[in-house]
Amino acid sequence: MEKAQYGILRFAKYKGPEIGNIEAHNERTKEKYASNPDVDTSKSKQNFHLVAPKRKYRAEAERQIAEAGCRTRKDSVRVVEALVTASPEFFKGKKKSEVKAYFQYALEFIQQHQDPKTIISAVVHMDEKTPHMHLSFVPLTPDGRLSAKDIVGNKKKLTWWQDEFWKHMVRKYPELERGESASQTGRDHIPPRVFKEMTQLTKQREKLETLLTGINPFNAKSRAGEICKLLDTYIPSVAAMDTQLKKYNVAFTDTVRENKKLKKSNAQLNQSLADATKQSSLKKLEDAKLRRDYEAAVTLLDRIPPEIVNAYARMPAGRREKANER
């Protein structure tokens, strides 16, 4: 199965002296970066700004805060930094213009939910292992308060940012998945990658159905090699799809059940089937076709004749390959 590609958005809050440190890192004002060996300064000329800073981060933050008439304490958060990136796989083979388009689209999302005037800098680093953007802004609310807490200060709000960021980015980049696990967020959006994998599983199922058509005790032995070889990939694919669908909160109807016939015949095969089919609680599936395709993949295993099951149980993997070749 294809490796997942995630759209990533993270936030960090800064109060005082550390603002100068993040500026030095983001704007590459230091000659060496001993604390970050991933920085290749020979490539730093490839970095680029989508929003260039007009002055020092701390100075710009204090200017905006004073203009808004906000009071501050020593421990007031003056700058929030958003780190935007994606899985390394997402950027493979992409031209610089395509990388820039990704971060420009992400910038547009943040500008929709945070006043663009509060953004101090948005710089994309191309001189580290994975392209990423550091976007720094002053946490001023729409009603003119300085409140990082209101903007990114609790789990509910952070979850909201993650959800909305993913919804925005997936419009242009449908291959992207959400940056946090669905088990933590309760997200039930199913990425296109899963449907593609289900299509591949359905093709395997159709091939297996063809092999099983017209099978009987007299010809089962001659077909055993090819069927057993296909089962070697089919069963793990069913198990992997079960894992994927659980991740996205997909559940199944009662027609998906443990295959008792195979359980009695082959303990090893049964373990794969148990992994592929067991469900403790059933929920309604939003996409009925995905459910039907998965159920068809599982219930097809009920049609495998005992002769094939016994052959599969007895035949080592190496012999399955040879049997198929014959």
C-alpha positions in Angstrom: 0.0 0.0 0.0 1.1 3.6 -0.6 2.7 5.4 2.2 0.4 8.1 3.7 1.2 11.7 2.9 0.2 14.2 5.7 -0.4 17.9 5.7 1.2 19.3 8.8 0.4 22.4 10.9 1.9 23.0 14.3 1.9 26.1 16.6 4.4 27.4 19.2 4.1 30.4 21.5 6.9 32.8 22.4 7.0 35.5 25.1 10.3 37.4 25.2 14.0 36.8 24.6 13.3 33.6 22.7 11.6 35.7 19.9 15.1 36.8 18.9 16.3 33.2 18.7 13.5 32.0 16.4 14.1 35.1 14.2 17.8 34.2 13.9 16.8 30.7 12.9 14.0 31.6 10.5 15.8 34.5 8.8 19.1 32.6 8.7 21.1 35.4 10.3 23.6 33.1 11.8 26.6 31.7 10.0 26.4 28.3 11.7 23.6 26.2 13.2 25.3 23.8 15.5 22.0 23.1 17.3 20.4 22.0 14.0 22.7 19.9 11.9 20.0 19.5 9.2 20.6 23.0 8.0 22.7 23.0 4.8 23.8 26.7 4.5 25.0 26.1 1.0 21.4 25.7 0.0 20.1 28.6 2.1 19.9 30.9 -1.0 17.0 28.7 -2.1 14.9 29.8 0.8 12.2 32.3 0.0 9.7 34.6 1.7 6.0 34.7 1.1 5.7 37.5 3.7 9.0 39.5 4.3 9.5 41.0 7.7 9.5 44.9 7.8 11.5 45.0 11.0 12.8 42.8 13.8 10.2 40.3 15.1 10.1 41.6 18.6 10.0 45.2 17.5 7.2 44.5 15.1 5.3 42.6 17.7 5.6 45.5 20.2 4.5 48.0 17.6 1.4 46.1 16.8 0.5 45.5 20.4 1.0 49.2 21.3 -1.1 50.2 18.2 -3.9 47.9 19.4 -3.7 49.5 22.9 -3.1 46.1 24.6 -1.5 45.8 28.0 1.3 43.2 28.4 3.0 41.4 31.2 6.4 39.8 31.2 4.9 36.4 30.5 2.5 37.6 27.7 2.8 35.7 24.5 3.9 38.2 21.9 4.5 35.9 18.9 2.9 32.7 17.7 4.7 30.7 15.1 3.0 28.3 12.8 5.1 25.5 11.3 3.6 24.3 8.0 5.0 21.3 6.1 4.0 17.9 4.8 5.4 14.4 4.8 8.7 14.1 2.9 7.0 11.8 0.4 4.7 14.6 -0.6 7.6 16.8 -1.8 9.4 14.1 -3.8 9.8 15.0 -7.4 8.2 18.5 -7.0 9.7 21.5 -8.6 10.4 24.6 -6.6 7.4 26.3 -8.2 5.1 23.5 -7.0 6.6 23.6 -3.5 6.0 27.4 -3.5 2.4 26.8 -4.6 1.8 24.5 -1.7 3.0 27.0 0.9 1.2 29.9 -0.8 -2.1 27.9 -0.5 -1.4 27.2 3.2 -0.6 30.9 3.7 -4.0 31.8 2.2 -5.7 29.5 4.8 -4.0 31.2 7.7 -4.8 34.6 6.3 -8.4 33.6 6.2 -8.5 33.0 10.0 -5.8 35.4 11.3 -5.6 39.0 10.2 -2.9 39.2 7.5 -1.7 42.5 9.1 -0.6 40.6 12.2 1.7 38.3 10.2 5.3 39.4 10.8 7.1 36.9 8.5 6.4 33.8 6.4 9.6 32.1 5.2 10.0 28.8 3.5 13.2 26.8 4.2 14.5 24.7 1.4 17.9 24.1 3.0 16.8 21.3 5.4 15.7 17.8 4.8 12.0 18.6 4.2 10.7 21.9 2.9 8.7 23.8 5.5 7.3 27.3 6.3 7.8 29.3 9.5 4.9 31.8 9.8 5.2 34.2 12.7 2.3 36.4 13.8 1.2 38.6 16.7 -1.8 36.8 18.4 -4.2 39.7 18.2 -7.9 38.8 18.2 -10.5 40.3 15.8 -11.7 42.5 18.7 -8.2 43.8 19.3 -7.1 41.7 22.3 -3.7 40.1 22.7 -4.6 36.5 23.4 -2.7 33.5 22.1 -5.0 31.5 24.4 -8.1 32.5 22.3 -6.3 31.7 19.0 -4.4 28.5 19.7 -4.6 28.1 23.5 -6.6 24.9 24.1 -7.0 21.4 22.7 -10.4 22.1 21.2 -9.1 25.1 19.3 -6.0 23.3 18.1 -8.2 20.4 16.8 -10.3 23.0 15.0 -7.2 24.4 13.3 -6.1 20.9 12.3 -9.6 20.1 10.9 -9.9 23.3 8.9 -6.4 23.2 7.6 -6.9 19.7 6.3 -10.3 20.7 4.7 -8.6 23.6 3.0 -5.5 21.8 1.8 -7.2 18.7 0.5 -9.3 20.7 -2.0 -6.1 21.3 -4.0 -4.1 18.3 -2.7 -6.5 15.4 -2.3 -3.7 13.0 -1.6 -3.0 14.6 1.8 -4.3 13.3 5.1 -4.8 15.1 8.3 -1.6 15.7 10.4 -2.9 14.0 13.5 -4.4 10.5 13.9 -8.1 10.1 13.4 -8.3 8.1 16.6 -7.5 11.3 18.5 -9.7 13.6 16.6 -12.7 11.5 15.6 -12.3 12.5 12.0 -14.3 10.4 9.6 -13.0 11.8 6.3 -11.7 9.0 4.1 -8.8 10.1 1.9 -8.7 9.2 -1.9 -5.7 6.9 -1.2 -8.0 4.5 0.7 -10.5 4.3 -2.2 -7.6 3.6 -4.6 -6.4 0.8 -2.3 -10.0 -0.6 -2.2 -10.0 -0.6 -6.0 -6.9 -2.7 -6.0 -8.3 -5.1 -3.4 -11.5 -5.4 -5.5 -9.4 -6.4 -8.5 -7.8 -9.1 -6.4 -11.2 -10.2 -5.3 -12.5 -10.4 -8.8 -9.5 -12.5 -9.9 -10.1 -14.9 -6.9 -13.8 -15.1 -7.9 -12.8 -16.1 -11.4 -10.5 -18.9 -10.1 -13.3 -20.1 -7.8 -15.9 -20.2 -10.5 -16.8 -23.7 -11.4 -14.5 -25.3 -8.9 -15.3 -28.7 -7.7 -13.7 -31.7 -5.9 -12.4 -32.9 -9.2 -10.5 -29.8 -10.4 -9.7 -28.2 -7.1 -6.3 -29.8 -6.9 -5.2 -28.4 -10.3 -6.2 -24.9 -9.3 -4.8 -25.0 -5.8 -1.4 -23.5 -6.6 -2.7 -20.4 -8.2 -5.4 -19.8 -5.6 -3.0 -20.3 -2.7 -0.5 -17.9 -4.2 -3.3 -15.3 -4.6 -4.4 -15.9 -1.0 -0.9 -15.0 0.1 -1.5 -11.4 -1.1 -5.2 -11.3 -0.8 -5.5 -12.0 2.9 -2.9 -9.5 4.0 -4.6 -6.9 1.8 -7.9 -7.6 3.5 -6.2 -7.2 6.9 -4.5 -4.0 5.9 -7.8 -2.5 4.6 -9.5 -3.4 7.9 -6.7 -1.4 9.7 -7.2 1.6 7.3 -11.0 1.6 7.7 -10.7 1.4 11.5 -8.4 4.4 11.4 -11.0 6.5 9.6 -13.8 5.3 11.9 -15.4 3.2 9.2 -17.5 0.3 10.5 -19.3 -2.6 8.9 -22.7 -4.3 9.0 -23.3 -7.7 10.6 -22.6 -9.4 7.3 -18.9 -9.1 8.0 -18.1 -11.9 10.3 -15.4 -14.4 11.2 -15.0 -17.2 8.7 -15.7 -20.3 10.7 -15.0 -22.7 7.9 -11.4 -21.5 7.5 -11.0 -21.2 11.2 -11.5 -25.0 11.6 -9.2 -25.8 8.7 -6.2 -23.6 9.1 -5.0 -21.9 12.2 -2.6 -19.7 10.4 -5.1 -18.6 7.9 -7.6 -18.0 10.6 -5.3 -15.5 12.4 -5.1 -13.4 9.2 -8.9 -13.6 8.8 -9.5 -12.7 12.5 -7.3 -9.7 12.1 -9.1 -8.8 8.9 -12.7 -9.2 10.1 -13.2 -8.8 13.8 -15.1 -5.7 15.0 -16.3 -5.1 18.6 -18.7 -2.3 17.9 -20.5 -1.5 14.7 -21.0 2.1 13.4 -22.8 3.4 10.4 -20.6 3.8 7.4 -20.9 7.0 5.5 -19.9 5.5 2.2 -21.9 2.4 1.4 -19.9 1.4 -1.6 -16.7 1.2 0.4 -18.5 -1.0 3.0 -20.0 -3.3 0.3 -16.6 -3.7 -1.4 -14.9 -4.6 1.8 -17.7 -7.0 2.9 -17.5 -8.7 -0.6 -13.7 -9.1 -0.1 -14.2 -10.8 3.2 -17.3 -12.9 2.5 -15.6 -14.3 -0.7 -13.4 -16.2 1.7 -16.4 -18.3 2.7 -16.6 -19.7 -0.8 -13.1 -21.3 -0.8 -13.7 -25.0 -0.9 -12.3 -27.2 1.9 -9.9 -28.9 -0.6 -8.3 -25.5 -1.3 -8.1 -24.6 2.4 -6.4 -27.9 3.2 -4.0 -27.4 0.3 -3.2 -23.9 1.5 -2.6 -25.1 5.1 -0.2 -27.8 4.0 1.7 -26.0 1.3 4.7 -23.9 2.3 5.0 -20.5 0.6 7.9 -21.7 -1.6 5.9 -24.6 -3.0 3.0 -22.3 -3.7 5.2 -20.3 -6.1 6.3 -23.4 -7.9 2.8 -24.8 -8.1 1.6 -21.7 -9.7 4.5 -21.7 -12.2 3.5 -25.2 -13.3 
